Amino acid sequence: SFELTQPPSVSVSPGQTARITCSGDALPKTYTYWYQQKPGQPPLLIIFKDIERPSGIPERFSGSSSGTTVTLTISGVQAEDEADYYCQSADSSGTLFGGGTKLTVL
Amino acid sequence: EVQLVESGGGLVQPGGSLRLSCAASGFNFSNYWMSWVRQAPGKGLEGVANLKEDGSEKYYVDSVKGRFTISRDNAKNALYLQMNSLRVDDTAVYYCARDGDRGFEYWGQGILVTVSS
């Protein structure tokens, strides 16, 4: 199965834009999903099918895709956005998650 | 309201067995793939196993093949994970999650499995 690669950490100041990437050779052929996880909580779906946002998720969260890289963008980062973020996809072998990115709001 | 509630976790010795259960409510359980996802302490998420609506297809991560079995009872709205030959590196919080077109849209709160002597 293929791998999904994320940067271990991203840091931004409040109000700035955070971009978290997820790379994988098979990404052009499959959808990607993004999850936010805060300590002690289960993951929360924030983006599905590369670019769609579930109801209740703030508009500052958006997804994009280009070739073998998908990107989660958080515009106007707020302190409450500090969390771990995971990309996820699937292939014929099952479910695959990226290693996760810790977003720190300075 | 969709609810997923895991049970059956706890402390077990290496080589032992546990059976996790997930009680589902608030949606038509038999219409969805279901999955188990785990998270070792301080680590990332790992898809363990997933199971088609009617139980006819199932997938496992390589590290649990031959040791874990995912199953479901659609009449009881329940998902199971039978875990045998447990190893120390199976220690994790195990989440039950509903799988669908939107990915894992709903998750349980998770149940801790600790494998230790």
Chai-1 contact restraints between the chains, C-beta under 6 A:
chainA,res_idxA,chainB,res_idxB,connection_type,confidence,min_distance_angstrom,max_distance_angstrom,comment,restraint_id
A,Y33,B,G103,contact,1.0,0.0,6.0,A-B,restraint_1
A,P42,B,Y95,contact,1.0,0.0,6.0,A-B,restraint_2
A,P42,B,W107,contact,1.0,0.0,6.0,A-B,restraint_3
A,P42,B,G110,contact,1.0,0.0,6.0,A-B,restraint_4
A,P43,B,W107,contact,1.0,0.0,6.0,A-B,restraint_5
A,L45,B,G103,contact,1.0,0.0,6.0,A-B,restraint_6
A,L45,B,E105,contact,1.0,0.0,6.0,A-B,restraint_7
A,F48,B,R102,contact,1.0,0.0,6.0,A-B,restraint_8
A,F48,B,G103,contact,1.0,0.0,6.0,A-B,restraint_9
A,Y86,B,L45,contact,1.0,0.0,6.0,A-B,restraint_10
A,G94,B,G47,contact,1.0,0.0,6.0,A-B,restraint_11
A,G94,B,N50,contact,1.0,0.0,6.0,A-B,restraint_12
A,G94,B,Y59,contact,1.0,0.0,6.0,A-B,restraint_13
A,T95,B,G47,contact,1.0,0.0,6.0,A-B,restraint_14
A,F97,B,L45,contact,1.0,0.0,6.0,A-B,restraint_15
A,G99,B,G44,contact,1.0,0.0,6.0,A-B,restraint_16
A,G100,B,G44,contact,1.0,0.0,6.0,A-B,restraint_17
